[in-house]
């Protein structure tokens, strides 16, 4: 407790000494708050319902977000090239998530009296380990750096893309298996056909990951000159790249609308929904204990683990120092203090665990509502320490 209070006090002292950093982080969180009001209003006025949100989420996840991430990573590689950090960022994302999962499952959950083998215990472990790695970091980045030079924001977007390239396969494979547990989607056949096996492999590489990999391939190959224009020559297929980039700009606002509206629907969902699978009520854990262990993990342990990892790799000359590459350090610290991934609700819905999905949505709503203060402190401290503003 003394260590945590010391960390917070030190952070606040730095924030007070740099109003620009605090203002930037506060502005980003304020924009999320306004977006939450808009999403809640749309839900209350019945402009948006679960069916519409499903379609919007599918469009964003499968079309707009891949276009955004793919073009962002292409632009950054074309501008800065590829170095060792481009390979290490996805690996850091994987390492960070798995270590947090092991620590939460084996130490923190038992410490708070939560059985890690129950459905609620598994859900809490997944929320501790896997952050919102796409939507919220993108919103924060835009709010913080939209008025700076464009290269800074593009570099930030590219680092987020690389982080997602490592994070997404682990979340949609390992995280999904942990979350679903013994509850599997019902299949008419007992064995797995070839098409089912192909579908399982495809789940490891969702559209945003595929788009990022394609963007890296194009940027590193002679195909770059076909899609991306330079100051000396206009690319023959630049219209394709520009069109994809224009569509990708819609990913961030639409993702934010889907996120806030989904949390609003989850928070107001009735408990009498019929379901085929539900949580184990006989081992029901209080919301406060789950909230406490998750808040401790995501907003204290996770940033400290990421900072320790970055400093260790910098000492081994695997990564550039914070002074040499401050944006890389900032993005990874930003990712480490984000609230849990909201797609865990989608996983439960697909598995026909509607009551569990409702419970998860309500739980995430409480986390997102109380995450403002720690996120603003961590982001403000990082901006000031890295001298980004």
Secondary structure, 3 states (H helix, E strand, C coil): CHHHHHHHHHHHHHHHCCHHHHHHHHHHHHHHHHHHHHHHHHHHCCCCCHHHHHHHHHHHHHHHHHHHHHHHHHHHHHHHCCCHHHHHHHHHHHHHHHHHHHHHHHHHHHHCCCCCCCHHHHHHHHHHHCECCCHHHHHHHHHHHCCCCHHHHHHHHHHHHHHHHHHHHHHHHHHHHHHHCCCCCCCCCCCCCHHHHHHHHHCCCCHHHHHHHHHHHHHHCCCHHHHCCCCCCCCCCHHHHHHHHHHHHHHHHHHHHHHHHHHHHHHCCCCCCCCCCCCCHHHCCCHHHHHHHHHHHHHHHHHHHHHHHHHHHHHCCCCCCCCCCHHHHHHHHHHHCCCECCHHHHHHHHCCCHHHHHHHHHHHHHHHHHCHHHHHHHHHHHHHHCCCC
